[in-house]
Amino acid sequence: MSDIPLIFIDVETTGTRTTRDRITEIAALKVVDGHILECWSSLINPRCRVPSHISQLTGIYDEMLSNAPTFEQIAAELFNWLADGCLVAHNARFDYGFLRNEFKRSGFNFRASLMCTLRISRRLAPDETHHNLKALVHRFNIAAAPTHRAQDDVFALWHLWQTWKKCFDGTSWQAALGDEQRHKTLPAHLNSEQLAGLPSSPGVYLFYGHNRLPLYVGKSINLRSRVLGHFQRDHQDDKEMRLTQQVQHIEWEETAGDMGAQLREAQLVKQLMPIMNRQLRRQGKLRTWHWPAEQHAPTLIDGSALSQPQAGKLYGLFRGAKEANNALRSICEAQQLCPQVLGLEKGNGRCFAHQLGKCTGACCGKEPLEDHTKRSQEAMEKLQVGTWPWPGRIVIREKHQSSSDAAYHVVDHWCYLGSAMTLRAAKKLQNAAPQFDADTYRILNRFLRHPQQHQLTITALEQLPHA
């Protein structure tokens, strides 16, 4: 890359969200053949206030930026200045994400080659614990100190680069640069060797941060494509950027298909409680409306009732009584049903809703209770929870076209008991205690509606030969 200018660059910002926070300062050095040709530096008016904790860190305050140019005003000049170079930055995806989004707001489609000195440091010294710029400057006794001001930090970075070239032999240095170019989209703290065996098959993947803190659990029918996709969208998505800034270790488990991957993902999220999985987290006590035959109103019961045979129908899965009552009240109002008959209000005789013309009179005999019950159940039909269509526990055989092995999932009344690679092992899972989970129910209900479409084979557990 000797013929391509290296542009050492650093940006200061109002925060860490690349899509919403703004740049407050930029400094860059254009280097060719080891010599600085040009410098570019400017404060940037972000058109918003700088948070106090950011000002304390960087020393950049609002009054310093009031007369500075906005990014839009310098965008064309900076775009041309950066156009012919390869950007070199510490934690480069962070700086690059901010630059791309600022240029996008100004009408420019900015793309550049990247080299991340944080990743290079980890490759040059894999046994070292700290790779931030301050630690590296101290380790190599570099006089230029980073201060969280763009110009100071970019010169510190340039001096670090020169020191590296002197301290490491040519083979080690070129190997580090070559590895950086091959894996330039990967997170700075992630060893590229971890992805060497990542398959293109179904499964779940786990991202861990410092001290193996669980960050995120995901699933895909193509693990390799999905995992690498996280690291290519970081400049577009704040969540992806936070993830790539923290991930240090990756693990994965292959599954026989999509259903197995979804079941395992829901299971792992509730076991590990990753900080970036908002959905599929352990839920509180679920509730459902139970409507027994011959009754004119439903009763609110524990959602775990789905794991037991029930007389009558079940409607909806709710996170609490308030949510369940609100759902029923909404249907009641939309269909002019009687809130008193449905148990939403106490009283006898004509209800208040009927006085307002919002109830057809089941409370006072103007509408037969049988007609009101039929209308109510028809209105709630969209919330009906599927009843378990088998007499007992079942084994579901799953095999994806890209997988060489099948898996056998054992399920009892919508409760997932586990998976095995053989029928003999699956038979032993029947002793597991059923535990109802709403996410598992939704996954199973979706796949078991059309098992042939998903290449699933269902067998009653009692029909299997004894282990």
C-alpha positions as CSV (number, residue, x, y, z in Angstrom):
1,M,0.0,0.0,0.0
2,S,3.1,2.3,-0.3
3,D,1.5,4.2,-3.2
4,I,-1.7,4.9,-1.3
5,P,-1.5,7.8,1.3
6,L,-2.1,6.7,4.9
7,I,-4.5,9.2,6.6
8,F,-4.1,9.0,10.4
9,I,-7.4,10.4,11.8
10,D,-9.1,11.0,15.1
11,V,-12.6,12.4,15.8
12,E,-14.1,13.7,19.0
13,T,-17.9,13.4,19.4
14,T,-20.9,14.3,21.6
15,G,-21.4,10.6,22.5
16,T,-21.0,7.0,21.3
17,R,-24.1,6.6,19.0
18,T,-22.8,6.9,15.5
19,T,-26.3,7.5,14.0
20,R,-27.4,10.2,16.5
21,D,-24.4,11.8,18.1
22,R,-22.3,14.3,16.3
23,I,-18.6,15.1,15.6
24,T,-17.1,18.0,17.5
25,E,-13.5,17.9,16.3
26,I,-11.5,16.2,13.5
27,A,-7.7,16.0,13.1
28,A,-5.9,14.1,10.3
29,L,-2.4,13.6,9.0
30,K,-1.8,12.6,5.4
31,V,1.4,10.4,5.2
32,V,3.2,9.1,2.1
33,D,6.4,7.0,2.4
34,G,6.7,7.7,6.1
35,H,6.5,11.5,5.7
36,I,3.7,13.8,6.7
37,L,2.5,15.7,3.6
38,E,-0.5,17.6,5.0
39,C,-2.4,18.2,8.2
40,W,-6.1,18.8,8.6
41,S,-7.7,20.0,11.8
42,S,-10.9,21.7,12.9
43,L,-13.4,22.0,15.6
44,I,-16.9,21.2,14.3
45,N,-20.2,22.8,15.5
46,P,-22.5,19.9,16.1
47,R,-25.6,22.0,16.3
48,C,-26.4,20.5,19.7
49,R,-25.1,20.7,23.2
50,V,-22.1,18.7,24.3
51,P,-23.0,16.6,27.4
52,S,-21.1,17.7,30.5
53,H,-19.4,14.3,31.0
54,I,-18.1,14.5,27.4
55,S,-16.8,18.0,28.0
56,Q,-15.0,16.9,31.1
57,L,-13.4,14.1,29.2
58,T,-12.4,16.0,26.0
59,G,-12.1,19.6,27.3
60,I,-14.4,20.6,24.4
61,Y,-17.2,22.9,25.6
62,D,-20.2,24.5,23.9
63,E,-18.7,28.0,23.8
64,M,-15.7,26.7,21.9
65,L,-17.9,25.4,19.1
66,S,-20.3,28.3,18.6
67,N,-18.2,29.9,15.9
68,A,-16.8,26.7,14.5
69,P,-18.0,25.5,11.0
70,T,-20.7,22.8,10.8
71,F,-19.8,19.5,9.2
72,E,-22.0,20.5,6.2
73,Q,-19.8,23.5,5.7
74,I,-16.5,21.5,5.5
75,A,-17.9,18.3,4.0
76,A,-16.9,18.9,0.4
77,E,-13.4,20.0,1.3
78,L,-12.9,17.1,3.7
79,F,-14.4,14.5,1.3
80,N,-11.9,15.5,-1.4
81,W,-9.0,15.6,1.2
82,L,-9.8,12.0,2.4
83,A,-10.7,10.6,-1.0
84,D,-7.3,9.1,-2.1
85,G,-6.2,7.6,1.3
86,C,-6.5,4.7,3.6
87,L,-7.8,5.7,7.0
88,V,-5.8,4.7,10.0
89,A,-7.4,5.1,13.4
90,H,-7.5,3.6,16.8
91,N,-10.8,1.6,17.0
92,A,-11.3,2.6,13.4
93,R,-14.9,1.4,13.0
94,F,-16.0,4.0,15.5
95,D,-14.4,7.0,13.8
96,Y,-15.4,5.6,10.4
97,G,-19.0,5.2,11.5
98,F,-19.3,8.8,12.6
99,L,-17.6,10.1,9.4
100,R,-19.9,8.0,7.2
101,N,-23.1,9.2,8.9
102,E,-21.9,12.9,8.9
103,F,-21.1,12.7,5.2
104,K,-24.4,11.0,4.5
105,R,-26.3,13.9,6.2
106,S,-24.4,16.3,4.0
107,G,-25.2,14.4,0.8
108,F,-22.0,12.5,0.3
109,N,-21.5,8.7,0.0
110,F,-18.2,8.3,1.8
111,R,-16.4,5.0,1.7
112,A,-12.7,4.4,2.5
113,S,-10.2,1.6,3.2
114,L,-9.5,1.1,6.9
115,M,-6.7,0.1,9.2
116,C,-7.4,-0.2,12.9
117,T,-4.4,0.2,15.2
118,L,-6.3,-1.3,18.1
119,R,-6.6,-4.6,16.1
120,I,-3.0,-4.3,14.9
121,S,-1.9,-3.9,18.5
122,R,-3.7,-7.1,19.6
123,R,-2.0,-9.0,16.8
124,L,1.4,-7.7,17.6
125,A,1.1,-8.3,21.3
126,P,-1.7,-10.9,21.9
127,D,-0.5,-11.6,25.5
128,E,-0.9,-7.9,26.6
129,T,-4.2,-7.0,28.4
130,H,-4.5,-3.3,27.6
131,H,-4.5,-1.9,24.0
132,N,-6.0,1.6,24.4
133,L,-3.9,4.4,23.0
134,K,-2.8,5.7,26.4
135,A,-1.5,2.3,27.5
136,L,0.4,1.8,24.2
137,V,2.0,5.3,24.4
138,H,3.2,4.5,28.0
139,R,4.3,1.0,27.0
140,F,6.6,2.2,24.2
141,N,7.8,5.3,26.1
142,I,6.4,7.7,23.5
143,A,6.6,11.4,24.4
144,A,3.5,12.5,22.5
145,A,0.6,11.8,24.9
146,P,-3.1,11.4,24.0
147,T,-5.5,13.9,25.7
148,H,-8.8,13.1,24.1
149,R,-8.3,16.1,21.8
150,A,-8.2,15.1,18.1
151,Q,-4.9,16.7,17.2
152,D,-3.0,15.4,20.2
153,D,-4.4,11.9,19.8
154,V,-3.7,11.7,16.0
155,F,0.0,12.7,16.5
156,A,0.3,10.2,19.3
157,L,-1.1,7.6,16.9
158,W,1.4,8.6,14.2
159,H,4.3,8.3,16.7
160,L,3.1,4.9,17.8
161,W,3.0,3.7,14.2
162,Q,6.6,4.8,13.6
163,T,7.7,3.1,16.9
164,W,6.0,-0.2,15.8
165,K,7.9,-0.2,12.5
166,K,11.2,0.1,14.4
167,C,10.4,-2.4,17.2
168,F,9.0,-5.2,15.1
169,D,10.8,-7.0,12.3
170,G,9.6,-6.7,8.8
171,T,8.0,-10.1,8.7
172,S,5.9,-9.6,11.9
173,W,4.9,-6.1,10.8
174,Q,3.8,-7.1,7.3
175,A,1.9,-10.1,8.8
176,A,0.0,-7.9,11.2
177,L,-0.9,-5.5,8.4
178,G,-1.9,-8.3,6.1
179,D,-4.1,-9.9,8.7
180,E,-5.7,-6.5,9.4
181,Q,-6.6,-6.0,5.7
182,R,-8.1,-9.5,5.5
183,H,-10.3,-9.0,8.6
184,K,-10.8,-5.2,8.6
185,T,-14.6,-5.5,9.3
186,L,-14.2,-7.5,12.5
187,P,-14.5,-6.0,16.0
188,A,-11.3,-4.6,17.4
189,H,-11.2,-6.8,20.4
190,L,-12.0,-10.1,18.5
191,N,-9.3,-12.5,17.5
192,S,-10.0,-13.4,13.8
193,E,-8.9,-17.0,14.4
194,Q,-12.1,-17.5,16.4
195,L,-14.1,-17.3,13.2
196,A,-12.0,-19.8,11.2
197,G,-14.4,-22.7,11.7
198,L,-17.7,-20.7,11.6
199,P,-20.1,-22.8,9.5
200,S,-22.7,-21.8,7.0
201,S,-25.3,-24.0,8.6
202,P,-28.2,-23.4,11.1
203,G,-27.5,-22.8,14.7
204,V,-27.1,-20.3,17.6
205,Y,-24.2,-18.0,18.3
206,L,-23.1,-16.3,21.5
207,F,-21.2,-13.0,21.8
208,Y,-19.2,-12.4,25.0
209,G,-17.5,-9.3,26.3
210,H,-14.8,-8.7,28.9
211,N,-14.6,-11.5,31.5
212,R,-17.0,-13.6,29.4
213,L,-19.9,-11.3,30.1
214,P,-22.8,-12.6,27.9
215,L,-23.6,-9.8,25.5
216,Y,-25.9,-11.3,22.9
217,V,-27.4,-14.6,21.7
218,G,-28.7,-15.0,18.2
219,K,-29.8,-17.7,15.7
220,S,-29.7,-18.2,12.0
221,I,-30.0,-20.8,9.3
222,N,-26.6,-19.6,8.1
223,L,-24.3,-18.9,11.1
224,R,-21.4,-17.5,9.1
225,S,-23.4,-15.0,7.1
226,R,-25.4,-13.8,10.2
227,V,-22.4,-13.4,12.5
228,L,-20.3,-11.5,9.9
229,G,-23.4,-9.4,9.1
230,H,-23.3,-7.9,12.6
231,F,-19.9,-6.4,11.9
232,Q,-20.8,-4.9,8.5
233,R,-23.8,-2.8,9.7
234,D,-22.2,-1.2,12.7
235,H,-22.1,2.3,11.2
236,Q,-25.9,2.1,10.4
237,D,-27.1,0.7,13.8
238,D,-26.2,1.9,17.2
239,K,-26.9,-1.5,18.8
240,E,-24.6,-3.1,16.3
241,M,-21.9,-0.5,17.0
242,R,-22.2,-1.1,20.8
243,L,-21.9,-4.8,20.2
244,T,-18.8,-4.6,18.0
245,Q,-17.1,-2.3,20.5
246,Q,-17.6,-4.8,23.3
247,V,-17.4,-8.3,21.8
248,Q,-14.2,-10.2,22.6
249,H,-15.2,-13.9,22.3
250,I,-17.7,-15.9,20.1
251,E,-19.1,-19.3,20.5
252,W,-21.7,-21.2,18.4
253,E,-23.7,-24.4,18.4
254,E,-24.9,-26.0,15.2
255,T,-28.5,-27.3,15.0
256,A,-30.3,-29.6,12.6
257,G,-32.6,-26.8,11.4
258,D,-34.4,-23.5,12.0
259,M,-36.8,-24.7,14.6
260,G,-34.0,-26.2,16.7
261,A,-32.0,-22.9,16.4
262,Q,-35.0,-20.9,17.6
263,L,-35.8,-23.2,20.5
264,R,-32.1,-23.2,21.6
265,E,-31.9,-19.4,21.3
266,A,-35.0,-18.9,23.5
267,Q,-33.5,-21.3,26.1
268,L,-30.0,-19.7,26.1
269,V,-31.4,-16.2,26.4
270,K,-33.3,-17.1,29.6
271,Q,-30.3,-19.0,31.0
272,L,-27.6,-16.4,30.3
273,M,-29.7,-13.2,30.4
274,P,-27.4,-11.4,27.8
275,I,-27.5,-7.6,28.2
276,M,-28.4,-6.9,24.6
277,N,-31.2,-9.3,24.2
278,R,-34.4,-7.4,24.9
279,Q,-36.7,-10.0,23.5
280,L,-36.9,-13.6,24.7
281,R,-35.8,-12.5,28.2
282,R,-37.3,-14.3,31.1
283,Q,-40.9,-13.2,31.6
284,G,-42.9,-12.8,34.7
285,K,-45.9,-14.8,35.6
286,L,-48.0,-15.0,32.4
287,R,-51.8,-14.9,32.4
288,T,-54.4,-16.1,29.9
289,W,-58.2,-15.9,29.6
290,H,-59.9,-19.3,30.2
291,W,-63.4,-19.7,28.9
292,P,-65.0,-23.0,30.0
293,A,-68.0,-24.4,28.2
294,E,-71.4,-23.3,29.5
295,Q,-70.0,-20.1,31.1
296,H,-70.9,-16.6,30.0
297,A,-67.5,-15.0,30.9
298,P,-63.8,-16.0,30.9
299,T,-61.7,-16.4,33.9
300,L,-58.1,-15.1,34.2
301,I,-55.7,-17.9,35.1
302,D,-52.0,-18.6,35.1
303,G,-50.5,-19.0,31.6
304,S,-48.8,-22.2,32.7
305,A,-52.2,-23.8,32.2
306,L,-51.2,-24.3,28.6
307,S,-49.0,-27.2,29.8
308,Q,-52.0,-29.0,31.1
309,P,-55.1,-30.3,29.3
310,Q,-58.0,-27.8,29.6
311,A,-61.7,-28.0,29.3
312,G,-62.8,-24.9,27.3
313,K,-60.7,-22.4,25.3
314,L,-57.7,-20.2,26.2
315,Y,-57.3,-16.7,24.8
316,G,-54.1,-14.7,24.7
317,L,-50.9,-14.7,26.7
318,F,-50.4,-11.6,28.8
319,R,-47.6,-10.3,31.0
320,G,-50.0,-9.5,33.8
321,A,-53.6,-9.0,34.9
322,K,-53.6,-5.3,33.8
323,E,-52.5,-6.2,30.2
324,A,-55.1,-9.0,30.1
325,N,-57.9,-6.8,31.3
326,N,-57.0,-4.0,28.9
327,A,-57.1,-6.5,25.9
328,L,-60.5,-7.8,26.9
329,R,-61.8,-4.3,27.6
330,S,-60.6,-3.2,24.1
331,I,-62.6,-6.0,22.5
332,C,-65.6,-5.3,24.7
333,E,-65.7,-1.6,23.6
334,A,-65.1,-2.4,19.9
335,Q,-68.0,-5.0,19.8
336,Q,-70.4,-3.3,22.2
337,L,-70.1,-6.2,24.6
338,C,-71.1,-5.8,28.2
339,P,-68.2,-5.2,30.6
340,Q,-70.4,-6.2,33.5
341,V,-71.3,-9.6,32.1
342,L,-67.7,-10.2,31.1
343,G,-66.5,-9.5,34.7
344,L,-64.7,-6.3,33.9
345,E,-67.1,-4.3,36.1
346,K,-69.1,-5.1,39.2
347,G,-72.8,-4.6,39.5
348,N,-76.3,-5.8,38.7
349,G,-78.8,-4.7,36.2
350,R,-78.2,-2.2,33.5
351,C,-74.5,-1.3,33.3
352,F,-73.1,2.2,32.7
353,A,-71.9,1.3,29.2
354,H,-75.5,0.5,28.2
355,Q,-76.6,3.9,29.5
356,L,-74.1,5.4,27.2
357,G,-75.3,3.3,24.2
358,K,-72.0,1.2,24.2
359,C,-73.5,-2.1,25.4
360,T,-76.3,-4.0,23.6
361,G,-78.0,-4.9,26.8
362,A,-76.9,-8.4,27.9
363,C,-76.8,-7.0,31.4
364,C,-80.5,-6.1,31.5
365,G,-82.0,-8.8,29.3
366,K,-82.2,-6.9,26.0
367,E,-79.6,-9.3,24.5
368,P,-79.8,-13.0,25.3
369,L,-76.8,-14.2,27.3
370,E,-76.2,-17.0,24.8
371,D,-76.0,-14.5,21.9
372,H,-73.7,-12.3,23.9
373,T,-71.5,-15.2,24.8
374,K,-71.3,-16.3,21.1
375,R,-70.4,-12.8,20.0
376,S,-67.8,-12.4,22.7
377,Q,-66.1,-15.7,21.9
378,E,-66.1,-14.9,18.2
379,A,-64.5,-11.5,18.9
380,M,-61.8,-13.1,21.0
381,E,-61.1,-15.8,18.3
382,K,-58.1,-13.9,17.1
383,L,-56.5,-14.3,20.6
384,Q,-57.2,-18.0,20.9
385,V,-54.3,-20.1,22.1
386,G,-53.8,-23.4,20.2
387,T,-54.7,-26.4,22.3
388,W,-52.3,-29.3,22.4
389,P,-53.5,-31.6,19.5
390,W,-51.7,-34.8,20.7
391,P,-52.6,-37.1,23.6
392,G,-49.2,-36.8,25.3
393,R,-45.5,-36.1,24.6
394,I,-44.1,-36.1,21.1
395,V,-40.8,-36.3,19.3
396,I,-40.1,-34.0,16.4
397,R,-37.5,-35.1,13.9
398,E,-35.8,-32.2,12.1
399,K,-33.1,-32.2,9.4
400,H,-32.1,-29.1,7.4
401,Q,-30.8,-29.6,3.9
402,S,-27.4,-28.1,4.8
403,S,-27.1,-30.3,7.9
404,S,-25.7,-33.9,7.8
405,D,-27.4,-35.0,11.0
406,A,-31.0,-35.0,12.2
407,A,-32.1,-33.9,15.7
408,Y,-35.0,-35.1,17.8
409,H,-36.9,-32.5,19.9
410,V,-39.1,-33.7,22.7
411,V,-42.2,-31.6,23.5
412,D,-45.0,-32.0,26.0
413,H,-48.1,-29.7,25.9
414,W,-46.0,-26.9,24.3
415,C,-43.2,-27.4,26.8
416,Y,-39.8,-28.0,25.2
417,L,-38.0,-30.8,27.2
418,G,-34.8,-30.8,25.1
419,S,-33.2,-32.2,22.0
420,A,-31.0,-35.2,21.2
421,M,-29.1,-36.6,18.2
422,T,-30.6,-40.1,18.5
423,L,-34.1,-41.5,19.2
424,R,-32.6,-43.5,22.1
425,A,-31.3,-40.3,23.7
426,A,-34.6,-38.5,23.0
427,K,-36.6,-41.2,24.8
428,K,-34.6,-40.5,28.0
429,L,-35.7,-36.8,27.9
430,Q,-39.3,-37.8,28.8
431,N,-38.3,-37.6,32.5
432,A,-37.6,-33.8,32.2
433,A,-40.1,-31.6,34.1
434,P,-42.3,-29.5,31.8
435,Q,-41.9,-25.8,32.1
436,F,-44.2,-23.6,30.1
437,D,-42.6,-20.6,28.2
438,A,-44.5,-18.2,26.0
439,D,-41.7,-17.8,23.5
440,T,-41.3,-21.6,23.1
441,Y,-45.1,-21.9,22.7
442,R,-45.0,-19.3,19.9
443,I,-42.1,-21.0,18.1
444,L,-43.6,-24.5,18.4
445,N,-47.1,-23.3,17.3
446,R,-45.6,-21.6,14.2
447,F,-43.7,-24.6,13.1
448,L,-46.2,-27.3,14.0
449,R,-49.0,-25.8,12.1
450,H,-47.3,-27.0,8.9
451,P,-44.8,-29.6,9.8
452,Q,-44.2,-30.9,6.3
453,Q,-43.4,-27.4,5.0
454,H,-40.6,-27.3,7.6
455,Q,-39.5,-30.9,6.9
456,L,-40.6,-32.1,10.4
457,T,-41.7,-35.6,11.3
458,I,-43.9,-35.9,14.4
459,T,-44.1,-39.2,16.4
460,A,-45.9,-39.8,19.8
461,L,-43.3,-40.6,22.4
462,E,-45.2,-43.6,23.5
463,Q,-44.9,-45.1,20.0
464,L,-41.1,-45.2,20.2
465,P,-39.4,-48.4,21.1
466,H,-38.1,-48.6,24.7
467,A,-34.5,-47.4,25.2
